[in-house]
Amino acid sequence: MASLSVSLATQVSQRTTLTAVQRQSVELLQLTGPELQQAVDDALAANPFLEAADDEAAEGQNAPEGDQDAPQGEGLQRAFFDDSVGVAADFERSKEPAVLTWKKTPADYEGEARDPFENIASIGTLSQHLLEQLACARIDEKSAAHVEWLIGNLNEEGFLAEPLAEIFANCPEPCSLQEAQAALALLQSFDPAGVGASDACEALIIQLRRLEQSKDNPDATPEHCRLAARLLHECPAEIMKRDFRKAAKTLEASVGDVETAFALIGTLNPHPAADFADMRSLSFVVPEIVLVREKDIWIAKLNTAVVPRLSFDFENFELLTQAKLAKDEQTSWNQKAAQAKQFLHALEYRFSTITAVAQTIVDMQRSFFTKGPSALKPLFLKDVANRLGMSESTVSRATAGKFMQTPLGTFELKHFFGAGFSASDGEAVSTAAVRRRIIEIIASENPAKPLSDGAIAEMLASEGIIVARRTVAKYRELEHIAARSLRKAARSQI
């Protein structure tokens, strides 16, 4: 029989244990602006020792220097939001369409005075628009519930990305396959045409079927509508290459008819939900840091408009301290007071850390703010962390979801990080700068003779930036820029 023995051993290890204050500081640091506001509201509701400054006092403190006579609120708007918040001011829509030039899509309004919120005010969200049509449909309650369930499963593009069986697997109203197909058919009959499709291709085919049955567009004959649908189904590769002769041979049609069908596809809308508001994305960015220039120095300042006006209620605390309360009640109030002070210290740590990280980024990326985006240098979290004497995880939390308003636009702090390439003069060039330079080269190329990826790589090499051809191709694809042959074909049709 085996014997059992018990022994004791000593093991030495190092562990980092966060205090309650440190833990809450880390939690508040990683929150975005809206999440922080929610956390502040929750703390105010839960802790009587926290009090917020009244709105009039806060607005008075928010007024920027040099604009004290401006109406409340207008000074801030001019100071912090002169550029489009959330989008770089120098962003250029210079990307050519890969294949088709869609008419009146969201990215096709260049040069037109168009209010980006006009559709929000007029028709609201896609779901609201579809539910209004459903309310007018003469169907029973069960069928209406099925259609409503489909509407709730539409993605932001207005498509149903999953099979019907999976969509109705968790539907509270039992549904057979036949009933599901009937509900889908009714949804796809709603406006806008193409909603409820599985993808953009099916959305175009649904629109072609409606055109085939409609007499409002004399240019869209039933024959051309059917040919366009076949073109989408059977010749996707030929569409991408604009090889009309090969497509005509495959479809046993004339080249002229194929070109007409192709042009008909270009009049359709592959994004049926584009003109509707998506409430999940209706948000704007409020920068926590504002970059200002004082003489020749760039200074990252905290945007006072986003700083919660909180303070500790010493008056009530002193009254409760002097009151003759039971021991457990006094202990409870003391805990509340400690939690309030802890929350205020965590808030102070959050804003001081973000400000310090932002200032360090500005100091290390000074050329970006003086010469423009093409001068962005490679920068890593560890570079900032080493300069400030903090951990990389702290820098990561301080930059994620935090934005800085600059003369060049508003950028997330993480925008300034990234790897890069070594230039011939010994200077480092970031990948973001290389990608931007590729965009600039393609935007200025001769439309009749687009540049190949190899030619672009040679141009970059002549500027001292050694980049492989395949790297140029990868960055071009990431910027949604078509290849040389497709750019030439697309421009020839404009």
C-alpha positions, 0 to 999 in steps of 0.5 A: 500500500502506497504511503501518503506524505504531506510537505510544506514549501515556500514560493516567492512570486511578484503580483500587482494588486490594485487598490480600490482607487487605482481600479476605479481610475483604470475603469474611468480611463478606458471609458469613452466620452459618452460612457463617462457621462453615463458613469458620472450620472450614475454616480450622482444618482447613487452618492449624495455627497457628489454634487454637480455645478448648476448649468449657468455656472458651468456655461460661464466657466466654459466660455473660451478666453477672448470671446466672453461677449459671445452668447452662451454656447456659440463661443464654444462652438466656434472655438472647438468645432470650426472643422467637421468633428470626427472627420479630418478636414483635409480628407479628399474623396479622390477615390475612383469607382472600381467598376460602376459609377452609381447615380445618386449614391451617398458618395456621389453628391460632390459639388451639390449643396446637400444637408446631411441631416435632411433625410433624418428629419423627413423619413427617419430610420429605415425600420420606421419607414418599413413599419409604416408601410406594414401598418397599411398592408392588409394582412393578419396579425400573425403575418404582420408579426413575421414581417416585423420580425424580418424588419428587426433583423435587417442590417445597416445596409437593409439586407438580411445576411442570414438564411430565413431558417436561422432568422426565424429560429428564435421568432416568438411567433411560430413560422413555417417555411412557406409563411417565412417566404411569404413574409419575405416577399411582402417585405421585398415589395416595400419601398425602397426597392431592394430592401430585404435582399441578401446582398447588393447583387440581389437588391439590384435584381429586385430593382430590375424586376420592378423596372421590368413590370413598370412603364414609368421608364421607357428606356428600361425595356423588359428585354434589357432588364432581364439581360441585366439580371442575367449579367449580374447572375452569370457574368460577375467576372466580365462585369468587373473587367468590363469585358462586354464581348465575352459577356455577350458571347456567354449570354448569346446577345449582342455587344450593344445590348450588353452595354445597354444592360450594363448602363442600366445597372449603373442607374440602380441603387445597390444600397437601398438603406443609404438615404435613411438614418441609422440610429446606431451611427447617429453620433458625433465626436466631442474631443476631450483635447483641444490643440492650440498654438501659442507662439511656436509651441503646440499645447494640448489643452483639456476641453473644459466642455467635457469635464464634469462639474463635480464637487464633494458636498462638505456641508452635508458631510459635516452635518452628518459627522456632527449628528448623533447617529447609530454606529452602523449609520455613521459607518455607511455615511463614511463609506459613501463619503470615501466613495465620493472622494475616490470617484473625484480622484479617479476623474482627476487621474483620467483627465490628467493622464489623457492630457499628458498622453496627448501632449506627448503625442503632439511633441513626438508628432510635431511635424504632422501639425506643421507640415501636414498628414504626409509628415506623420512619423512611426510611433508606438505605444511603448515610445509614449509610455517610456517617455511618461514612465507609465505602462503601455496598457495605460497609454492604450486605455488613454488613447482608445476612443479619445479624440483631439481637435486640431487645425487639421481636423479631429483625430482619435489619439490612436490615429498617431500610432503606427509602424513605418518605413525608413527613408533614404535620408534616414528619416522614418515615414509612417505607413499612414503617410505612405498610404496618403502619398499613394492616394495623392499620386493616383489622384494626380495621374493622367486619366488616360494613362493610369499608373501601375503599382510598380510605377507608383513604387518607383515614384515613391523610391525616387522620393526616398521611400522604398516600398515593394510593389505588392505593398503598394497594391495592398495599401491601394486596396485598403483605400478602396482604389481600383487597379490600373485597368479598372481605373482606366475603364471607369474613367473612359466611361465618364 
